[in-house]
Amino acid sequence: MDFYTVVIKKSAQYWVSLCLENGLVGQGETPDQAINKLKEAIESCLDVNSYSSPITIGELHEFLI
């Protein structure tokens, strides 16, 4: 895939990033760190040729609350 859709939010003292296409997440002390951790997770997932389906709207709502 050429690009991914990411939602980022502050959760307590950390930033959390969520990839909508595969449900992978990243966490960091800054938004950039959270995105970089998510990129690493996506790359690792691609390395093992693993596939996850897109997250459901319910899972997105839960993440955003």
GUTOR-912771 format. One record per residue: residue number from 0; residue in three letters; x, y, z of N, C-alpha, C in turn. Coordinates in nm, 2 decimals, always signed. Example, Ala and Ser with C-alpha at 12.3 -4.5 7.8 and 13.67 -1.06 7.14 Angstrom:
residues 2
  num  residuo     n.X     n.Y     n.Z    ca.X    ca.Y    ca.Z     c.X     c.Y     c.Z
    0      ALA   +1.32   -0.57   +0.78   +1.23   -0.45   +0.78   +1.32   -0.33   +0.78
    1      SER   +1.28   -0.22   +0.71   +1.37   -0.11   +0.71   +1.29   +0.00   +0.79
***
This chain:
residues 65
  num  residuo     n.X     n.Y     n.Z    ca.X    ca.Y    ca.Z     c.X     c.Y     c.Z
    0      MET   +0.08   -0.12   +0.00   +0.00   +0.00   +0.00   +0.09   +0.12   +0.00
    1      ASP   +0.05   +0.22   -0.08   +0.13   +0.34   -0.09   +0.12   +0.44   +0.02
    2      PHE   +0.00   +0.44   +0.09   -0.02   +0.53   +0.20   -0.12   +0.47   +0.30
    3      TYR   -0.12   +0.52   +0.42   -0.20   +0.48   +0.53   -0.27   +0.60   +0.59
    4      THR   -0.39   +0.57   +0.64   -0.47   +0.68   +0.71   -0.44   +0.66   +0.86
    5      VAL   -0.40   +0.77   +0.93   -0.36   +0.76   +1.07   -0.44   +0.86   +1.15
    6      VAL   -0.49   +0.82   +1.26   -0.55   +0.91   +1.36   -0.46   +0.92   +1.48
    7      ILE   -0.44   +1.04   +1.53   -0.35   +1.06   +1.64   -0.43   +1.13   +1.75
    8      LYS   -0.41   +1.09   +1.88   -0.47   +1.16   +1.99   -0.38   +1.15   +2.11
    9      LYS   -0.40   +1.25   +2.20   -0.33   +1.25   +2.33   -0.41   +1.16   +2.43
   10      SER   -0.33   +1.08   +2.49   -0.39   +0.99   +2.59   -0.31   +0.99   +2.72
   11      ALA   -0.36   +1.06   +2.82   -0.28   +1.08   +2.94   -0.15   +1.16   +2.90
   12      GLN   -0.04   +1.11   +2.94   +0.09   +1.18   +2.90   +0.15   +1.14   +2.77
   13      TYR   +0.08   +1.05   +2.70   +0.14   +1.00   +2.58   +0.05   +1.03   +2.46
   14      TRP   +0.11   +1.02   +2.34   +0.04   +1.04   +2.21   +0.02   +0.90   +2.15
   15      VAL   -0.09   +0.87   +2.10   -0.12   +0.74   +2.04   -0.16   +0.76   +1.89
   16      SER   -0.10   +0.68   +1.80   -0.14   +0.68   +1.66   -0.20   +0.55   +1.63
   17      LEU   -0.31   +0.56   +1.55   -0.38   +0.44   +1.50   -0.39   +0.44   +1.35
   18      CYS   -0.36   +0.33   +1.29   -0.37   +0.31   +1.15   -0.50   +0.25   +1.12
   19      LEU   -0.58   +0.32   +1.04   -0.72   +0.27   +1.01   -0.72   +0.15   +0.92
   20      GLU   -0.62   +0.13   +0.84   -0.63   +0.02   +0.74   -0.60   -0.11   +0.81
   21      ASN   -0.52   -0.12   +0.91   -0.48   -0.25   +0.97   -0.49   -0.25   +1.12
   22      GLY   -0.53   -0.14   +1.19   -0.55   -0.15   +1.33   -0.43   -0.14   +1.42
   23      LEU   -0.31   -0.13   +1.35   -0.19   -0.12   +1.43   -0.18   +0.02   +1.50
   24      VAL   -0.10   +0.02   +1.61   -0.09   +0.14   +1.69   +0.05   +0.17   +1.72
   25      GLY   +0.08   +0.30   +1.75   +0.21   +0.34   +1.80   +0.19   +0.44   +1.91
   26      GLN   +0.29   +0.45   +2.00   +0.28   +0.54   +2.11   +0.41   +0.61   +2.13
   27      GLY   +0.40   +0.74   +2.18   +0.52   +0.81   +2.20   +0.49   +0.93   +2.29
   28      GLU   +0.60   +1.00   +2.33   +0.58   +1.12   +2.41   +0.55   +1.24   +2.33
   29      THR   +0.56   +1.23   +2.20   +0.53   +1.34   +2.11   +0.45   +1.28   +1.99
   30      PRO   +0.37   +1.36   +1.92   +0.30   +1.30   +1.80   +0.40   +1.24   +1.70
   31      ASP   +0.52   +1.30   +1.68   +0.62   +1.24   +1.59   +0.67   +1.11   +1.63
   32      GLN   +0.69   +1.09   +1.76   +0.73   +0.96   +1.81   +0.63   +0.86   +1.79
   33      ALA   +0.50   +0.90   +1.82   +0.39   +0.80   +1.80   +0.38   +0.76   +1.65
   34      ILE   +0.40   +0.85   +1.56   +0.39   +0.82   +1.42   +0.51   +0.73   +1.38
   35      ASN   +0.63   +0.76   +1.43   +0.74   +0.68   +1.40   +0.73   +0.54   +1.45
   36      LYS   +0.68   +0.52   +1.57   +0.65   +0.39   +1.62   +0.55   +0.31   +1.54
   37      LEU   +0.45   +0.38   +1.49   +0.35   +0.32   +1.41   +0.41   +0.28   +1.28
   38      LYS   +0.50   +0.36   +1.22   +0.57   +0.32   +1.09   +0.65   +0.20   +1.12
   39      GLU   +0.72   +0.19   +1.23   +0.80   +0.07   +1.26   +0.71   -0.06   +1.27
   40      ALA   +0.59   -0.04   +1.33   +0.50   -0.15   +1.34   +0.45   -0.20   +1.21
   41      ILE   +0.42   -0.10   +1.12   +0.37   -0.13   +0.99   +0.48   -0.21   +0.91
   42      GLU   +0.60   -0.16   +0.92   +0.71   -0.22   +0.85   +0.73   -0.36   +0.90
   43      SER   +0.72   -0.38   +1.03   +0.74   -0.52   +1.08   +0.63   -0.61   +1.04
   44      CYS   +0.51   -0.56   +1.03   +0.39   -0.63   +0.98   +0.41   -0.67   +0.84
   45      LEU   +0.46   -0.58   +0.76   +0.49   -0.61   +0.61   +0.60   -0.71   +0.60
   46      ASP   +0.70   -0.70   +0.69   +0.82   -0.79   +0.68   +0.77   -0.94   +0.70
   47      VAL   +0.67   -0.96   +0.78   +0.63   -1.10   +0.81   +0.51   -1.14   +0.72
   48      ASN   +0.48   -1.05   +0.63   +0.37   -1.07   +0.53   +0.24   -1.10   +0.60
   49      SER   +0.22   -1.03   +0.71   +0.09   -1.04   +0.78   -0.01   -0.94   +0.74
   50      TYR   -0.13   -0.97   +0.74   -0.24   -0.88   +0.70   -0.35   -0.87   +0.80
   51      SER   -0.39   -0.75   +0.83   -0.51   -0.73   +0.92   -0.61   -0.65   +0.84
   52      SER   -0.73   -0.67   +0.87   -0.84   -0.60   +0.80   -0.85   -0.46   +0.86
   53      PRO   -0.92   -0.37   +0.79   -0.94   -0.24   +0.84   -1.02   -0.24   +0.97
   54      ILE   -1.00   -0.14   +1.05   -1.08   -0.14   +1.18   -1.22   -0.10   +1.15
   55      THR   -1.31   -0.14   +1.24   -1.45   -0.11   +1.23   -1.48   +0.03   +1.28
   56      ILE   -1.59   +0.08   +1.25   -1.63   +0.22   +1.30   -1.64   +0.22   +1.45
   57      GLY   -1.68   +0.10   +1.50   -1.69   +0.09   +1.65   -1.56   +0.10   +1.72
   58      GLU   -1.46   +0.03   +1.66   -1.32   +0.04   +1.71   -1.27   +0.18   +1.70
   59      LEU   -1.30   +0.25   +1.59   -1.25   +0.39   +1.58   -1.32   +0.48   +1.69
   60      HIS   -1.45   +0.46   +1.71   -1.52   +0.54   +1.81   -1.45   +0.51   +1.95
   61      GLU   -1.42   +0.39   +1.98   -1.36   +0.35   +2.11   -1.23   +0.42   +2.12
   62      PHE   -1.15   +0.42   +2.01   -1.02   +0.49   +2.02   -1.03   +0.64   +2.04
   63      LEU   -1.13   +0.70   +1.98   -1.14   +0.84   +1.99   -1.20   +0.89   +2.12
   64      ILE   -1.27   +0.81   +2.19   -1.33   +0.85   +2.32   -1.23   +0.85   +2.43
***
